[in-house]
Amino acid sequence: MSITKERKQELIRQFQQHESDTGSVEVQIAIMTERIRRLTEHFEKHKHDTNSKRGLLRLVGRRRKLLRYLARTNPDRYKEVIAKLGLRK
């Protein structure tokens, strides 16, 4: 269910704003989206895992807050992140 170290580094390289950027809003949203996708796959097999569902809902809420912040502060970057991650179809 968790993200591998290599996949996380790949996401950071893809969404970072500058060379040493590891915690910008875009990077955080990308990592959360990957975790949400993995948890969603997990729930296809394990429907009764309610404790993990609570964690999934918290992740979705946290990502929603970050997306709202990004849309409010920089709409161009928001649109770019949405397009790259395939959200809001």
C-alpha positions in Angstrom: 0.0 0.0 0.0 2.8 2.4 0.6 4.8 4.1 -2.1 8.3 2.8 -2.9 11.2 5.1 -2.3 12.0 5.2 -6.0 8.5 6.1 -7.0 8.4 8.9 -4.4 11.7 10.3 -5.8 10.3 10.1 -9.3 7.2 12.1 -8.3 9.4 14.7 -6.5 11.6 15.1 -9.6 8.5 15.5 -11.8 6.7 18.1 -9.7 9.5 20.1 -8.0 9.8 23.8 -8.6 13.6 24.0 -8.2 16.5 21.7 -7.6 16.1 21.2 -3.8 12.3 21.4 -3.6 10.8 18.4 -1.8 7.8 19.9 0.0 6.1 22.3 -2.3 2.3 22.1 -2.7 2.6 20.4 -6.1 4.9 17.7 -4.7 2.7 17.0 -1.7 -0.4 16.8 -3.9 1.4 14.3 -6.3 2.5 12.1 -3.4 -0.9 12.1 -1.8 -2.6 11.2 -5.1 -0.3 8.2 -5.5 -1.1 7.1 -2.0 -4.8 7.5 -2.7 -4.6 5.4 -5.9 -2.8 2.6 -4.1 -5.3 2.6 -1.2 -8.2 2.5 -3.7 -6.6 -0.6 -5.3 -6.3 -2.1 -1.9 -10.0 -1.6 -1.1 -11.0 -3.5 -4.3 -9.6 -6.6 -2.6 -10.2 -5.8 1.1 -13.7 -4.2 1.3 -14.0 -4.4 5.1 -10.7 -2.7 6.0 -12.5 0.2 7.8 -9.4 1.5 9.6 -7.6 2.1 6.3 -10.7 3.7 4.9 -10.5 6.4 7.6 -7.0 7.1 6.6 -8.0 7.3 3.0 -10.7 9.9 3.8 -8.2 12.0 5.7 -5.8 11.9 2.8 -8.5 12.9 0.4 -9.5 15.8 2.6 -5.9 17.0 3.0 -5.4 16.8 -0.7 -8.6 18.8 -1.3 -7.4 21.5 1.0 -4.0 21.8 -0.8 -5.7 21.9 -4.2 -8.0 24.6 -3.0 -5.1 26.6 -1.7 -3.2 26.2 -5.0 -6.2 27.2 -7.0 -6.6 30.3 -4.9 -3.0 31.4 -5.0 -1.8 30.3 -8.4 -4.5 29.1 -10.9 -2.0 28.4 -13.7 0.0 26.0 -11.5 -3.3 24.4 -10.3 -4.4 23.7 -13.9 -1.0 22.2 -14.7 -1.0 19.9 -11.7 -4.6 18.8 -12.4 -3.7 18.0 -16.0 -0.5 16.1 -15.1 -2.2 14.0 -12.4 -5.4 13.3 -14.4 -7.8 14.7 -11.8 -11.1 16.6 -12.4 -12.0 14.8 -15.6 
